[in-house]
């Protein structure tokens, strides 16, 4: 079963959606003996029941903080265009397209059959630093718009997928730090506007994460620490001072949507 959450905070609206699940009641009471021997279902066989040995003590947990510490990301100075690629292993692929007048891209891949696809096609300034360690990892990163975009992306494991789309429309840069450690995780980030910052972290296997920041001044720190964690599908549409400032933490074992 997966967690379903939906929250709206101020003008900056946050939407958290997951697959609908039947309601269940939690209890901290630990039943005596072995209820599973009675074949009565709850609380045994890994359902979301009590906190005892027979209950699902590893059910997914979500914590939301609306006044988190600030995000510290910087926009490095970029002049002219340049692509730097280092690959160690077999079957690695790296493609980069640059049309922006000021664009920097670096790709470091260590392993086998990794794929990095980079695109910087706006009229402003773009900075990308991508690292993939392991096998069968895939990253597709796009930057566009008239302003500044910066992304730091790192994958360490097997079969991780990452998508990032940044469209800078103002004078203050959009920034993202994307990290996947584990296997078969999915991550997607869309930023459109100005002064949007996101730090997304997955530590585990088969986790799924989708985040969208629209408008100006959004802040999002999202951490998934565990395996099979649900995609909460976060959407922010407002300034940080109006509620678009969040820190979300998911922990323990869930039932997610990793590919």
Secondary structure, 3 states (H helix, E strand, C coil): CCCCCCCCCCCCCEECCCCCCCCCCCCCCCCCCCHHHHCCCCCCCCCCCCCCCCCCCCCCEEEEECCCCCCCCCCCCCCCEEEEEEEECCCCEEEEEECCCEEEEEEEEEEECCEEEEEECCCCEEEEEEEEEEECCEEEEEEEECCEEEEEEEEEEECCEEEEEEEECCCCCEEEEEEEEEECCEEEEEEEEECCEEEEEEEEECCEEEEEEEEECCEEEEEEECCCCCCCCEEECCCHHHCCEEEEEEECCCCCCCC
